Amino acid sequence: MPISRLLCATFATLILASGASAQQPGTATAMLKTADGKPGGTARFTDTSKGVMEIAVEAMGLTPGQHGMHVHQNPDCAPGPAADTGKIIPFGATGGHFDPMNTKNHSHPGDPKGHAGVLPMIKAGADGNAKATHTTRSLSVAAGKASVVGRSLVIHEKEDDFKSDPSGNSGGRVLCGLIEAAKPTGVAGR
């Protein structure tokens, strides 16, 4: 075996033995589900080398049209009380929008004076399927105040108006997924 190949194989083995992931660092995922536990899509969160986080979402089973999409504070997709009425609602345990800067202001995506968890809307076609990709400097996968890991992603029933507090008048919560750090694959690169 050539020395360069032997060194690469040895290095990969050392990385895996140390517990480091062969998976791309700075990634997290969320498996979206309906309130009755049926699969509703996936989301992938990736920190890039340019200091931004990319979010790629695929959803299904939505009504056609625009839907508000937010990172919520709590990692719990159970029913819970609505902040405004106290009534138990689907995915109410997620709490409010993730607001690491404590702005207490629902605004448009990327507004430094608004909730960092407010994302652009996702648009479902006539078949109920939707895809969206978004980048942001307000959130990250990496540990820290703005980390999405240990939060939840919620897709709402209606369009977000990007102004009404606390939720953009986006209606009920129809899909939810816990945002978790991506698991190592255990496969070393060559």
C-alpha positions in Angstrom: 0.0 0.0 0.0 1.5 3.4 -0.9 2.5 5.5 2.1 0.0 8.3 1.3 -2.9 5.9 1.3 -1.7 4.3 4.5 -1.4 7.7 6.2 -4.9 8.6 5.1 -6.4 5.4 6.3 -4.6 5.7 9.6 -5.7 9.3 10.1 -9.3 8.4 9.3 -9.1 5.5 11.8 -7.7 7.9 14.5 -10.5 10.4 13.9 -13.2 7.7 14.3 -11.5 6.2 17.3 -11.4 9.6 19.0 -15.2 9.9 18.6 -15.1 12.5 15.9 -17.7 12.3 13.3 -17.1 11.4 9.6 -20.2 13.4 9.0 -19.8 17.0 7.9 -19.4 19.0 11.1 -22.0 21.6 11.9 -25.1 19.7 10.7 -28.5 19.0 12.4 -31.7 17.5 11.2 -35.4 17.5 12.1 -37.9 14.8 11.1 -41.2 16.7 10.7 -44.4 15.0 11.8 -48.1 15.8 11.9 -50.0 16.1 15.2 -51.1 12.4 14.9 -47.5 11.2 14.4 -47.5 10.7 10.6 -44.3 11.7 8.6 -44.5 15.2 7.3 -41.0 15.9 5.9 -37.5 16.7 6.8 -35.3 19.6 7.5 -31.5 19.9 7.4 -29.5 22.7 9.0 -25.9 23.1 7.9 -23.2 25.6 9.1 -21.2 26.8 6.1 -17.6 28.0 5.9 -18.9 31.5 5.1 -20.4 32.0 8.6 -24.0 31.4 7.5 -26.4 28.5 8.3 -28.3 26.9 5.4 -31.7 25.4 6.1 -33.2 23.0 3.5 -36.8 21.9 4.2 -39.0 19.4 2.4 -42.6 19.0 3.6 -45.7 17.1 2.5 -49.4 17.0 3.3 -49.8 20.8 3.5 -52.7 22.8 2.1 -51.7 24.6 -1.1 -50.2 28.0 -0.6 -47.8 29.8 1.8 -47.1 28.6 5.3 -45.2 30.3 8.2 -42.1 28.5 9.3 -40.3 29.1 12.5 -37.7 27.7 14.9 -39.4 27.4 18.3 -37.8 27.6 21.7 -38.4 24.2 23.2 -37.4 20.7 21.9 -40.9 19.2 22.5 -43.6 18.6 19.9 -46.2 17.5 22.4 -49.5 19.3 22.8 -49.4 22.3 25.2 -50.9 25.6 26.0 -51.1 28.5 23.5 -49.3 31.6 24.8 -52.3 33.9 24.0 -55.2 31.7 25.2 -53.8 29.0 27.4 -55.9 26.5 25.4 -54.1 23.2 24.7 -53.0 23.1 21.0 -51.1 20.7 18.8 -47.3 21.2 19.3 -48.0 23.9 22.0 -45.1 22.5 24.1 -42.7 24.0 21.5 -43.2 27.4 23.2 -42.7 30.6 21.3 -40.4 31.5 18.5 -36.7 31.1 19.3 -35.5 34.6 20.3 -31.9 34.4 21.6 -31.5 38.2 21.6 -34.7 38.6 23.6 -36.2 41.1 21.2 -39.8 40.2 21.9 -40.6 41.3 18.4 -42.0 39.3 15.5 -40.6 40.7 12.3 -39.3 39.5 8.9 -36.6 36.9 8.5 -33.1 38.3 9.2 -34.3 41.4 11.1 -31.8 41.9 13.9 -34.6 43.6 15.9 -36.9 40.5 15.6 -37.1 36.8 16.5 -34.1 35.0 15.0 -36.4 31.9 14.7 -38.6 33.6 12.0 -37.8 32.0 8.7 -39.1 32.7 5.2 -42.4 31.0 4.3 -42.6 27.6 2.6 -45.0 27.3 -0.4 -46.9 24.1 -1.0 -48.1 23.2 -4.4 -51.5 21.7 -5.4 -50.2 18.3 -4.3 -49.4 19.5 -0.8 -45.6 19.2 -1.2 -43.2 22.0 -0.5 -39.5 22.7 -0.6 -37.6 25.7 0.7 -33.9 26.6 1.1 -32.8 29.6 3.2 -29.6 31.0 4.6 -29.2 33.1 7.8 -26.5 34.7 9.9 -28.8 34.9 12.9 -28.8 31.2 13.7 -26.3 28.4 13.8 -25.8 24.7 14.4 -22.7 25.3 16.5 -23.0 25.5 20.3 -23.8 28.9 21.5 -26.6 31.4 22.2 -28.0 31.2 18.6 -27.8 27.4 18.2 -30.8 25.7 16.8 -29.8 22.3 18.2 -32.2 21.4 21.0 -35.0 23.5 19.5 -37.9 22.6 17.2 -39.0 23.5 13.7 -42.7 24.3 13.2 -44.7 24.8 10.0 -47.9 26.7 10.5 -51.3 26.4 8.7 -51.3 29.9 7.3 -49.1 32.6 5.8 -46.9 34.7 8.1 -47.6 38.4 7.9 -44.1 39.1 9.4 -45.4 41.8 11.8 -48.1 40.6 14.2 -46.8 39.6 17.6 -46.3 37.0 18.8 -46.6 34.6 15.8 -47.2 36.6 12.6 -50.9 35.6 12.6 -49.8 32.3 10.9 -52.5 30.1 12.5 -52.2 26.6 14.0 -49.1 24.4 14.0 -49.4 21.6 11.5 -45.9 20.1 11.3 -43.2 19.8 14.0 -39.8 18.3 14.3 -37.1 18.3 17.0 -33.8 19.7 15.8 -31.0 17.3 16.7 -27.3 17.2 15.9 -26.6 14.9 13.0 -25.4 11.5 14.1 -22.0 10.2 12.9 -22.1 7.9 10.0 -19.1 5.8 11.1 -17.9 5.8 7.5 -14.4 7.3 7.0 -13.5 9.2 3.9 -10.7 8.1 1.6 
